[in-house]
Amino acid sequence: MTDHVLVPVDESERSTQALEFACTEYPDAEITAIHVLDPGDFYAATGIEGGAMANYDEIRKHHETQADNILEQARREAAEYDREIETDQVVGGVSQSIVDYAGEHDVGHIVIGSHGRTGASRILLGSVAETVARRSPVPVTIVR
């Protein structure tokens, strides 16, 4: 029996489906939804134009606000299943942060969407779900 389920969330339909799966399949478990802020996204957004870098702190704050909104949406979605969930946001590489979080917070299972990230970052970094499944210290369910 799993006591604590970790569900990484972003703005994708797959992460929503992963959260729904966790809420229905683990009715007695504590569920934590996390959103990982990748610092690479901050640097990519700043760019260098004319030798001046855009305001890194402002861009980071924007990403943190987006993360807050994503986590609030996750709480609302869980409430539709009469569930209260914990939420957290962490900064770091997406796959490794998820694996580290599971190891550091007594997580018994990870439920992750199959295609959260899109575009160039997914092509360059490979599948987050695949990397998490290979490196996780706990069982992983990939929701398609």
DSSP file with accessible surface (Angstrom, degrees, kcal/mol):
  #  RESIDUE AA STRUCTURE BP1 BP2  ACC     N-H-->O    O-->H-N    N-H-->O    O-->H-N    TCO  KAPPA ALPHA  PHI   PSI    X-CA   Y-CA   Z-CA
    1    1 A M              0   0  178      0, 0.0     2,-0.5     0, 0.0    25,-0.0   0.000 360.0 360.0 360.0 129.7    0.0    0.0    0.0
    2    2 A T        -     0   0   31      1,-0.1     3,-0.1    27,-0.0    26,-0.1  -0.741 360.0-177.4 -88.4 127.6    1.4    3.4   -1.0
    3    3 A D  S    S+     0   0  125     -2,-0.5    27,-3.1     1,-0.3     2,-0.4   0.719  71.7  32.5 -94.4 -25.7    1.2    6.1    1.6
    4    4 A H  E     -a   30   0A  17     25,-0.2   104,-2.7   102,-0.0   105,-1.2  -0.965  64.7-169.6-141.5 121.1    2.6    9.0   -0.3
    5    5 A V  E     -ab  31 109A   0     25,-3.2    27,-2.7    -2,-0.4     2,-0.5  -0.918   9.5-152.0-113.4 133.5    2.2    9.7   -4.1
    6    6 A L  E     -ab  32 110A   0    103,-2.6   105,-2.7    -2,-0.4    27,-0.2  -0.896  11.1-174.4-105.4 130.1    4.2   12.3   -5.9
    7    7 A V  E     -a   33   0A   0     25,-3.0    27,-1.6    -2,-0.5     2,-0.3  -0.932  14.7-148.7-126.8 105.9    2.7   13.9   -9.1
    8    8 A P  E     -a   34   0A  14      0, 0.0   105,-0.4     0, 0.0     2,-0.4  -0.572  24.1-164.3 -69.9 133.6    4.8   16.3  -11.1
    9    9 A V        +     0   0    9     25,-3.3    27,-0.3    -2,-0.3     2,-0.2  -0.924  22.7 152.3-125.1 147.9    2.5   18.9  -12.7
   10   10 A D        -     0   0   43     -2,-0.4   107,-0.0     2,-0.3   106,-0.0  -0.654  63.9 -72.7-143.2-155.7    2.8   21.4  -15.5
   11   11 A E  S    S+     0   0  148     -2,-0.2     2,-0.1   105,-0.1    -2,-0.0   0.315  91.7 113.0 -92.8  11.7    0.3   22.9  -17.9
   12   12 A S  S  > S-     0   0   23      1,-0.1     4,-1.4   101,-0.0    -2,-0.3  -0.453  72.9-127.5 -88.0 156.4   -0.1   19.8  -20.0
   13   13 A E  H  > S+     0   0  122      1,-0.2     4,-2.4     2,-0.2     5,-0.2   0.859 109.4  60.3 -64.1 -35.1   -3.1   17.6  -20.4
   14   14 A R  H  > S+     0   0   84    101,-0.3     4,-2.2     1,-0.2    -1,-0.2   0.878 102.7  49.8 -64.1 -38.3   -1.0   14.5  -19.5
   15   15 A S  H  > S+     0   0    5      2,-0.2     4,-2.3     1,-0.2    -1,-0.2   0.892 109.6  52.2 -70.4 -32.8   -0.1   16.0  -16.1
   16   16 A T  H  X S+     0   0   23     -4,-1.4     4,-2.5     2,-0.2    -2,-0.2   0.931 110.3  48.3 -63.7 -43.4   -3.8   16.6  -15.4
   17   17 A Q  H  X S+     0   0   53     -4,-2.4     4,-2.5     1,-0.2    -2,-0.2   0.878 109.2  53.5 -65.0 -35.9   -4.5   13.0  -16.3
   18   18 A A  H  X S+     0   0    0     -4,-2.2     4,-2.5     2,-0.2    -1,-0.2   0.919 109.5  47.9 -64.9 -41.6   -1.7   11.9  -14.0
   19   19 A L  H  X S+     0   0    1     -4,-2.3     4,-2.5     2,-0.2    -2,-0.2   0.924 111.5  49.8 -65.4 -43.0   -3.2   13.8  -11.1
   20   20 A E  H  X S+     0   0   59     -4,-2.5     4,-2.0     2,-0.2     5,-0.2   0.921 110.6  51.0 -60.2 -42.7   -6.7   12.4  -11.8
   21   21 A F  H  X S+     0   0   64     -4,-2.5     4,-3.1     1,-0.2     5,-0.3   0.931 110.7  48.2 -59.8 -47.8   -5.2    8.9  -11.9
   22   22 A A  H  X S+     0   0    0     -4,-2.5     4,-1.7     1,-0.2    -1,-0.2   0.908 110.4  51.8 -61.5 -41.5   -3.5    9.4   -8.5
   23   23 A C  H  < S+     0   0    6     -4,-2.5    -1,-0.2     1,-0.2    -2,-0.2   0.867 119.2  35.2 -64.5 -36.3   -6.6   10.8   -6.9
   24   24 A T  H  < S+     0   0   73     -4,-2.0    -2,-0.2    -5,-0.2    -1,-0.2   0.850 121.3  43.5 -88.5 -34.8   -8.7    7.9   -8.0
   25   25 A E  H  < S+     0   0  112     -4,-3.1    -3,-0.2     1,-0.2    -2,-0.2   0.685 119.8  40.1 -86.5 -18.7   -6.2    5.0   -7.7
   26   26 A Y    ><  +     0   0   46     -4,-1.7     3,-1.1    -5,-0.3    -1,-0.2  -0.537  65.6 159.3-127.1  65.7   -4.7    6.0   -4.4
   27   27 A P  T 3  S+     0   0   76      0, 0.0    -1,-0.1     0, 0.0    -2,-0.1   0.748  77.4  40.8 -65.5 -22.7   -7.7    7.2   -2.3
   28   28 A D  T 3  S+     0   0  131     -3,-0.1     2,-0.2   -26,-0.1    -5,-0.1   0.440  96.6  97.3-104.1  -1.6   -6.0    6.7    1.0
   29   29 A A  S <  S-     0   0    5     -3,-1.1     2,-0.3    -7,-0.2   -25,-0.2  -0.574  78.0-113.1 -89.9 151.5   -2.6    8.1    0.1
   30   30 A E  E     -a    4   0A 101    -27,-3.1   -25,-3.2    -2,-0.2     2,-0.5  -0.642  36.0-152.6 -72.8 135.9   -1.2   11.5    0.7
   31   31 A I  E     -a    5   0A   1     53,-0.4    55,-2.6    -2,-0.3     2,-0.5  -0.962  12.5-170.5-118.2 131.4   -0.7   13.2   -2.7
   32   32 A T  E     -ac   6  86A   3    -27,-2.7   -25,-3.0    -2,-0.5     2,-0.5  -0.987   6.6-159.3-119.2 124.9    1.9   15.9   -3.3
   33   33 A A  E     -ac   7  87A   0     53,-2.8    55,-1.8    -2,-0.5     2,-0.4  -0.894  15.8-172.7 -98.8 128.2    1.8   17.8   -6.6
   34   34 A I  E     -ac   8  88A   0    -27,-1.6   -25,-3.3    -2,-0.5     2,-0.4  -0.920  15.6-158.2-121.1 151.4    5.1   19.5   -7.5
   35   35 A H  E     - c   0  89A  28     53,-1.7    55,-1.9    -2,-0.4     2,-0.5  -0.999  15.2-145.3-124.2 129.4    6.1   21.8  -10.2
   36   36 A V  E     - c   0  90A  15     -2,-0.4     2,-0.7   -27,-0.3    55,-0.2  -0.852   1.9-152.0 -99.9 125.7    9.8   22.1  -11.2
   37   37 A L  E     - c   0  91A   4     53,-3.6    55,-2.4    -2,-0.5     3,-0.0  -0.871  14.0-149.4 -94.1 113.3   11.2   25.4  -12.2
   38   38 A D    >>  -     0   0   24     -2,-0.7     3,-1.8    53,-0.2     4,-0.8  -0.757   5.2-150.5 -86.9 117.1   14.1   24.7  -14.6
   39   39 A P  H 3> S+     0   0   35      0, 0.0     4,-2.0     0, 0.0     3,-0.4   0.798  94.9  69.3 -59.2 -25.0   16.7   27.5  -14.3
   40   40 A G  H 3> S+     0   0   36      1,-0.2     4,-2.5     2,-0.2     5,-0.2   0.847  94.0  56.5 -59.7 -32.0   17.6   26.8  -17.9
   41   41 A D  H <> S+     0   0   57     -3,-1.8     4,-1.7     2,-0.2    -1,-0.2   0.845 104.4  52.5 -68.2 -32.5   14.2   28.3  -18.8
   42   42 A F  H  X S+     0   0    0     -4,-0.8     4,-1.3    -3,-0.4    -2,-0.2   0.946 112.8  43.4 -66.5 -46.6   15.1   31.5  -17.0
   43   43 A Y  H  X S+     0   0  134     -4,-2.0     4,-1.6     1,-0.2     3,-0.2   0.896 111.9  53.5 -67.0 -38.9   18.3   31.9  -18.9
   44   44 A A  H  < S+     0   0   80     -4,-2.5    -1,-0.2     1,-0.2    -2,-0.2   0.878 109.5  49.6 -62.7 -35.4   16.7   31.0  -22.2
   45   45 A A  H  < S+     0   0   58     -4,-1.7    -1,-0.2     1,-0.2    -2,-0.2   0.770 106.0  56.9 -75.0 -26.7   14.1   33.7  -21.7
   46   46 A T  H  < S+     0   0   16     -4,-1.3     8,-0.5    -3,-0.2    -2,-0.2   0.952  80.5 174.5 -72.8 -47.5   16.6   36.4  -20.9
   47   47 A G     <  -     0   0   36     -4,-1.6     7,-0.9     6,-0.1     2,-0.5   0.245  36.5 -96.0  61.0 165.2   18.7   36.2  -24.0
   48   48 A I  E     +E   53   0B 130      5,-0.2     2,-0.4     3,-0.0     5,-0.2  -0.980  43.0 172.9-122.0 123.8   21.5   38.6  -24.8
   49   49 A E  E >  S-E   52   0B 173      3,-1.8     3,-1.6    -2,-0.5    -2,-0.0  -0.978  72.4 -13.0-133.6 116.8   20.7   41.5  -27.0
   50   50 A G  T 3  S-     0   0   89     -2,-0.4    -1,-0.1     1,-0.3     3,-0.1   0.806 124.1 -61.2  64.6  26.9   23.2   44.3  -27.5
   51   51 A G  T 3  S+     0   0   71      1,-0.2     2,-0.4     0, 0.0    -1,-0.3   0.430 113.7 109.9  83.4  -4.5   25.4   42.9  -24.7
   52   52 A A  E <   -E   49   0B  64     -3,-1.6    -3,-1.8     0, 0.0     2,-0.3  -0.897  59.9-140.7-110.0 136.1   22.7   43.5  -22.0
   53   53 A M  E     -E   48   0B 103     -2,-0.4    -5,-0.2    -5,-0.2    -6,-0.1  -0.717  24.8-112.5 -92.4 142.4   20.9   40.6  -20.3
   54   54 A A        -     0   0   47     -7,-0.9     2,-0.9    -8,-0.5    -8,-0.1  -0.211  54.3 -72.4 -64.1 165.2   17.2   40.9  -19.6
   55   55 A N     >  -     0   0   87      1,-0.2     4,-2.0    -9,-0.1     5,-0.2  -0.454  46.7-168.2 -69.0 102.7   16.2   41.1  -15.9
   56   56 A Y  H  > S+     0   0   52     -2,-0.9     4,-2.8     1,-0.2     5,-0.2   0.891  84.8  52.5 -59.1 -44.5   16.8   37.6  -14.6
   57   57 A D  H  > S+     0   0  116      1,-0.2     4,-2.5     2,-0.2    -1,-0.2   0.886 108.6  50.5 -63.0 -38.6   15.0   38.2  -11.3
   58   58 A E  H  > S+     0   0  135      2,-0.2     4,-2.0     1,-0.2    -1,-0.2   0.914 112.1  46.8 -65.3 -42.4   11.9   39.5  -13.1
   59   59 A I  H  X S+     0   0   28     -4,-2.0     4,-2.3     2,-0.2    -2,-0.2   0.922 112.0  50.6 -67.0 -42.0   11.8   36.5  -15.4
   60   60 A R  H  X S+     0   0   80     -4,-2.8     4,-2.6     1,-0.2    -2,-0.2   0.933 109.2  51.3 -61.4 -43.7   12.3   34.1  -12.4
   61   61 A K  H  X S+     0   0  121     -4,-2.5     4,-2.4     1,-0.2    -1,-0.2   0.904 108.2  52.7 -60.2 -40.3    9.4   35.9  -10.5
   62   62 A H  H  X S+     0   0  109     -4,-2.0     4,-2.3     1,-0.2    -1,-0.2   0.931 110.4  47.2 -60.4 -45.0    7.2   35.4  -13.6
   63   63 A H  H  X S+     0   0   35     -4,-2.3     4,-2.4     1,-0.2    -2,-0.2   0.887 110.7  52.2 -65.1 -37.6    8.0   31.7  -13.7
   64   64 A E  H  X S+     0   0   44     -4,-2.6     4,-2.4     2,-0.2    -1,-0.2   0.896 109.0  50.1 -65.5 -38.8    7.3   31.4   -9.9
   65   65 A T  H  X S+     0   0   59     -4,-2.4     4,-2.1     2,-0.2    -2,-0.2   0.920 110.1  50.2 -64.9 -42.1    4.0   33.1  -10.4
   66   66 A Q  H  X S+     0   0   59     -4,-2.3     4,-2.4     1,-0.2    -2,-0.2   0.910 109.6  51.5 -60.4 -42.5    3.2   30.7  -13.2
   67   67 A A  H  X S+     0   0    0     -4,-2.4     4,-2.7     1,-0.2     5,-0.2   0.916 107.4  52.4 -61.8 -42.9    4.1   27.8  -10.9
   68   68 A D  H  X S+     0   0   77     -4,-2.4     4,-2.3     1,-0.2    -1,-0.2   0.916 110.6  48.3 -58.0 -42.6    1.8   29.1   -8.2
   69   69 A N  H  X S+     0   0  103     -4,-2.1     4,-2.3     2,-0.2    -2,-0.2   0.899 110.6  50.3 -65.8 -41.2   -1.0   29.2  -10.7
   70   70 A I  H  X S+     0   0   16     -4,-2.4     4,-2.1     2,-0.2    -2,-0.2   0.923 112.6  46.9 -62.6 -43.4   -0.3   25.6  -11.9
   71   71 A L  H  X S+     0   0    5     -4,-2.7     4,-2.1     2,-0.2    -2,-0.2   0.880 110.2  52.5 -69.8 -34.8   -0.2   24.3   -8.3
   72   72 A E  H  X S+     0   0   74     -4,-2.3     4,-2.2    -5,-0.2    -1,-0.2   0.917 108.8  50.7 -64.9 -40.8   -3.5   26.2   -7.5
   73   73 A Q  H  X S+     0   0   69     -4,-2.3     4,-2.6     1,-0.2    -2,-0.2   0.909 107.8  53.3 -62.7 -39.2   -5.1   24.6  -10.6
   74   74 A A  H  X S+     0   0    3     -4,-2.1     4,-2.5     1,-0.2    -2,-0.2   0.913 107.5  50.9 -62.4 -40.7   -3.8   21.2   -9.3
   75   75 A R  H  X S+     0   0   85     -4,-2.1     4,-2.0     1,-0.2    -1,-0.2   0.914 111.2  48.5 -63.2 -40.3   -5.5   21.8   -5.9
   76   76 A R  H  X S+     0   0  119     -4,-2.2     4,-1.1     2,-0.2    -2,-0.2   0.909 111.2  49.7 -65.9 -41.6   -8.8   22.7   -7.7
   77   77 A E  H  < S+     0   0   24     -4,-2.6     3,-0.5     1,-0.2     4,-0.4   0.916 111.2  48.9 -64.3 -41.1   -8.6   19.5   -9.9
   78   78 A A  H ><>S+     0   0    0     -4,-2.5     3,-1.8     1,-0.2     5,-1.8   0.886 104.3  60.3 -65.5 -36.0   -8.0   17.3   -6.8
   79   79 A A  H ><5S+     0   0   54     -4,-2.0     3,-2.1     1,-0.3    -1,-0.2   0.812  92.6  66.2 -62.9 -27.7  -10.9   19.0   -5.0
   80   80 A E  T 3<5S+     0   0  138     -4,-1.1    -1,-0.3    -3,-0.5    -2,-0.2   0.724 104.5  45.2 -64.6 -20.0  -13.1   17.7   -7.8
   81   81 A Y  T < 5S-     0   0   83     -3,-1.8    -1,-0.3    -4,-0.4    -2,-0.2   0.080 124.4-106.9-105.6  18.8  -12.3   14.2   -6.5
   82   82 A D  T < 5S+     0   0  155     -3,-2.1     2,-0.4     1,-0.2    -3,-0.2   0.868  78.5 135.3  56.2  40.3  -12.9   15.4   -2.9
   83   83 A R      < -     0   0   37     -5,-1.8     2,-0.5    -8,-0.2    -1,-0.2  -0.950  47.3-153.7-120.9 139.3   -9.1   15.3   -2.3
   84   84 A E        -     0   0  191     -2,-0.4   -53,-0.4    -3,-0.1     2,-0.3  -0.939  24.3-171.5-104.5 132.7   -6.9   17.8   -0.5
   85   85 A I        -     0   0   15     -2,-0.5     2,-0.3   -55,-0.1   -53,-0.2  -0.863  22.7-121.3-123.4 158.2   -3.3   17.6   -1.8
   86   86 A E  E     -c   32   0A 117    -55,-2.6   -53,-2.8    -2,-0.3     2,-0.3  -0.678  29.8-160.5 -87.7 152.2    0.0   19.1   -0.8
   87   87 A T  E     +c   33   0A  40     -2,-0.3     2,-0.3   -55,-0.2   -53,-0.2  -0.959  14.1 168.7-134.4 154.1    1.8   21.3   -3.3
   88   88 A D  E     -c   34   0A  60    -55,-1.8   -53,-1.7    -2,-0.3     2,-0.4  -0.982  19.5-148.0-156.9 153.3    5.4   22.4   -3.7
   89   89 A Q  E     -c   35   0A  48     -2,-0.3     2,-0.3   -55,-0.2   -53,-0.2  -0.982  16.7-174.5-126.8 142.3    7.7   24.0   -6.2
   90   90 A V  E     -c   36   0A  35    -55,-1.9   -53,-3.6    -2,-0.4     2,-0.5  -0.930  19.5-131.2-131.3 157.6   11.3   23.3   -6.6
   91   91 A V  E     +c   37   0A  62     -2,-0.3     2,-0.3   -55,-0.2   -53,-0.2  -0.937  59.9  68.7-112.5 129.5   14.1   24.8   -8.7
   92   92 A G  S    S-     0   0   15    -55,-2.4     2,-0.1    -2,-0.5    -2,-0.1  -0.925  89.2 -26.6 157.9-175.7   16.4   22.5  -10.7
   93   93 A G     >  -     0   0   41     -2,-0.3     4,-2.6   -55,-0.1     5,-0.2  -0.434  62.9-127.6 -63.1 136.2   16.7   20.1  -13.6
   94   94 A V  H  > S+     0   0   21      2,-0.2     4,-2.0     1,-0.2     5,-0.2   0.950  99.4  38.7 -59.8 -58.7   13.2   18.6  -14.0
   95   95 A S  H  > S+     0   0   21      1,-0.2     4,-2.2     2,-0.2    -1,-0.2   0.940 119.9  45.3 -60.5 -49.5   13.9   14.9  -14.0
   96   96 A Q  H  > S+     0   0   79      1,-0.2     4,-3.0     2,-0.2     5,-0.2   0.884 110.7  54.3 -65.4 -36.3   16.6   15.0  -11.3
   97   97 A S  H  X S+     0   0   17     -4,-2.6     4,-2.5     2,-0.2    -1,-0.2   0.897 108.8  48.9 -64.3 -38.3   14.5   17.3   -9.1
   98   98 A I  H  X S+     0   0    2     -4,-2.0     4,-2.2    -5,-0.2    -2,-0.2   0.946 114.0  45.4 -65.6 -47.0   11.6   14.9   -9.3
   99   99 A V  H  X S+     0   0   12     -4,-2.2     4,-2.0     1,-0.2    -2,-0.2   0.935 114.8  47.9 -62.8 -45.4   13.8   11.9   -8.4
  100  100 A D  H  X S+     0   0   68     -4,-3.0     4,-2.2     1,-0.2    -1,-0.2   0.914 109.7  52.8 -62.1 -42.9   15.5   13.8   -5.6
  101  101 A Y  H  X S+     0   0   17     -4,-2.5     4,-1.4    -5,-0.2    -1,-0.2   0.922 107.8  51.5 -60.6 -43.4   12.2   15.0   -4.2
  102  102 A A  H  <>S+     0   0    2     -4,-2.2     5,-1.9     1,-0.2     3,-0.3   0.922 112.7  45.6 -59.7 -43.4   10.9   11.5   -4.0
  103  103 A G  H  <5S+     0   0   54     -4,-2.0     3,-0.4     1,-0.2    -1,-0.2   0.839 116.0  45.1 -69.8 -31.8   13.9   10.3   -2.2
  104  104 A E  H  <5S+     0   0  138     -4,-2.2    -1,-0.2     1,-0.2    -2,-0.2   0.603 113.9  47.0 -89.0 -13.4   14.0   13.2    0.3
  105  105 A H  T  <5S-     0   0   75     -4,-1.4    -1,-0.2    -3,-0.3    -2,-0.1   0.047 108.3-107.3-122.7  25.9   10.2   13.2    1.2
  106  106 A D  T   5 +     0   0  147     -3,-0.4     2,-0.3     1,-0.2    -3,-0.1   0.882  54.7 174.5  54.1  42.8    9.4    9.6    1.9
  107  107 A V      < -     0   0    7     -5,-1.9    -1,-0.2    -6,-0.2  -102,-0.2  -0.656  21.0-168.5 -80.9 137.0    7.5    9.2   -1.4
  108  108 A G        +     0   0   30   -104,-2.7     2,-0.3    -2,-0.3  -103,-0.2   0.605  69.0  11.8 -99.7 -15.5    6.3    5.6   -2.1
  109  109 A H  E     -b    5   0A  17   -105,-1.2  -103,-2.6    29,-0.2     2,-0.4  -0.972  59.8-145.1-161.6 144.8    5.2    6.1   -5.7
  110  110 A I  E     -bd   6 140A   0     29,-2.3    31,-2.9    -2,-0.3     2,-0.5  -0.961   9.0-167.2-114.9 132.7    5.5    8.6   -8.6
  111  111 A V  E     + d   0 141A   0   -105,-2.7     2,-0.4    -2,-0.4    31,-0.2  -0.986  19.8 172.4-118.0 119.4    2.6    9.2  -11.1
  112  112 A I  E     - d   0 142A   8     29,-2.7    31,-2.8    -2,-0.5     2,-0.1  -0.961  33.5-114.0-133.0 144.2    3.8   11.2  -14.1
  113  113 A G  E     - d   0 143A   7   -105,-0.4     3,-0.5    -2,-0.4    31,-0.2  -0.445  26.1-128.7 -72.0 150.7    2.3   12.2  -17.4
  114  114 A S  S    S+     0   0    9     29,-2.3    15,-0.3     1,-0.3    16,-0.2   0.794  96.3  24.8 -75.5 -28.3    4.0   10.8  -20.5
  115  115 A H        +     0   0   86     28,-0.3  -101,-0.3     1,-0.1    -1,-0.3  -0.567  68.8 140.1-139.4  74.0    4.5   14.0  -22.4
  116  116 A G        +     0   0   22     -3,-0.5     2,-0.1    -2,-0.2    -1,-0.1   0.964  63.0  54.3 -79.0 -57.7    4.6   17.0  -20.2
  117  117 A R        -     0   0   36      4,-0.1     2,-0.3  -105,-0.1    11,-0.1  -0.460  69.7-172.1 -79.8 151.3    7.3   19.1  -21.8
  118  118 A T     >  +     0   0  108     -2,-0.1     4,-0.5     4,-0.0     3,-0.5  -0.818  37.1  23.3-132.7 173.1    7.2   20.0  -25.4
  119  119 A G  H >> S-     0   0   47     -2,-0.3     4,-1.7     1,-0.2     3,-0.6  -0.216 111.5 -19.3  74.2-156.8    9.3   21.6  -28.1
  120  120 A A  H 3> S+     0   0   68      1,-0.2     4,-2.9     2,-0.2     5,-0.3   0.853 129.9  59.6 -60.8 -37.2   13.1   21.9  -28.3
  121  121 A S  H 3> S+     0   0   36     -3,-0.5     4,-2.3     1,-0.2    -1,-0.2   0.901 106.7  47.4 -63.2 -36.8   13.6   21.3  -24.5
  122  122 A R  H <X S+     0   0   72     -3,-0.6     4,-1.9    -4,-0.5    -1,-0.2   0.918 113.0  48.4 -69.8 -39.9   12.0   17.9  -24.7
  123  123 A I  H  < S+     0   0  138     -4,-1.7    -2,-0.2     1,-0.2    -1,-0.2   0.936 117.2  41.7 -65.3 -43.9   14.0   16.9  -27.8
  124  124 A L  H  < S+     0   0  147     -4,-2.9    -2,-0.2     1,-0.2    -1,-0.2   0.875 123.7  36.5 -71.4 -38.0   17.3   18.1  -26.3
  125  125 A L  H  < S-     0   0  101     -4,-2.3    -1,-0.2    -5,-0.3    -2,-0.2   0.610 103.0-133.9 -92.6 -13.9   16.7   16.7  -22.8
  126  126 A G     <  -     0   0   31     -4,-1.9     2,-0.5    -5,-0.2    -1,-0.2  -0.256  53.4 -27.1  82.1-177.8   14.8   13.5  -23.8
  127  127 A S     >  -     0   0   19      1,-0.2     4,-2.3    -4,-0.1     5,-0.2  -0.558  48.7-156.2 -76.8 122.8   11.7   12.3  -22.1
  128  128 A V  H  > S+     0   0   20     -2,-0.5     4,-2.9     1,-0.2     5,-0.2   0.940  96.4  51.3 -60.6 -46.5   11.3   13.5  -18.5
  129  129 A A  H  > S+     0   0    4    -15,-0.3     4,-2.6     1,-0.2    -1,-0.2   0.914 110.2  49.2 -59.9 -42.2    9.0   10.6  -17.7
  130  130 A E  H  > S+     0   0  106      2,-0.2     4,-2.1   -16,-0.2    -1,-0.2   0.929 112.3  47.3 -63.9 -44.1   11.5    8.1  -19.1
  131  131 A T  H  X S+     0   0   12     -4,-2.3     4,-2.1     2,-0.2    -2,-0.2   0.924 112.4  49.5 -64.8 -42.7   14.4    9.5  -17.2
  132  132 A V  H  X S+     0   0    0     -4,-2.9     4,-2.1     1,-0.2    -2,-0.2   0.935 110.2  51.3 -61.2 -45.1   12.4    9.6  -14.0
  133  133 A A  H  < S+     0   0   47     -4,-2.6    -1,-0.2    -5,-0.2    -2,-0.2   0.886 112.6  46.1 -61.3 -37.5   11.3    6.0  -14.5
  134  134 A R  H  < S+     0   0  150     -4,-2.1    -1,-0.2     1,-0.2    -2,-0.2   0.847 123.0  32.7 -74.3 -31.8   14.9    4.9  -15.0
  135  135 A R  H  < S+     0   0  135     -4,-2.1    -2,-0.2    -5,-0.2    -1,-0.2   0.554  87.5 118.3-104.2  -9.4   16.4    6.8  -12.0
  136  136 A S     <  -     0   0   21     -4,-2.1     4,-0.1    -5,-0.2   -37,-0.1  -0.321  54.3-150.1 -66.9 139.8   13.6    6.7   -9.5
  137  137 A P  S    S+     0   0   87      0, 0.0    -1,-0.1     0, 0.0    -4,-0.1   0.517  84.7  47.8 -81.2  -5.1   14.1    5.0   -6.1
  138  138 A V  S    S-     0   0   29      1,-0.1   -29,-0.2   -39,-0.0   -30,-0.1  -0.859 104.3 -75.1-130.3 163.4   10.4    4.2   -6.0
  139  139 A P        -     0   0   81      0, 0.0   -29,-2.3     0, 0.0     2,-0.4  -0.256  46.1-152.1 -58.3 148.5    7.9    2.7   -8.5
  140  140 A V  E     -d  110   0A  35    -31,-0.2     2,-0.5    -7,-0.1   -29,-0.2  -0.986   9.5-160.4-127.0 132.3    6.7    5.0  -11.3
  141  141 A T  E     -d  111   0A  36    -31,-2.9   -29,-2.7    -2,-0.4     2,-0.6  -0.967  10.4-155.7-108.6 125.4    3.4    5.0  -13.2
  142  142 A I  E     -d  112   0A  62     -2,-0.5     2,-0.5   -31,-0.2   -29,-0.2  -0.905   9.2-150.9-102.7 119.8    3.5    6.8  -16.5
  143  143 A V  E      d  113   0A  19    -31,-2.8   -29,-2.3    -2,-0.6   -28,-0.3  -0.796 360.0 360.0 -94.8 127.2    0.0    8.0  -17.5
  144  144 A R              0   0  204     -2,-0.5   -31,-0.0   -31,-0.2    -2,-0.0  -0.784 360.0 360.0-105.0 360.0   -0.6    8.2  -21.3
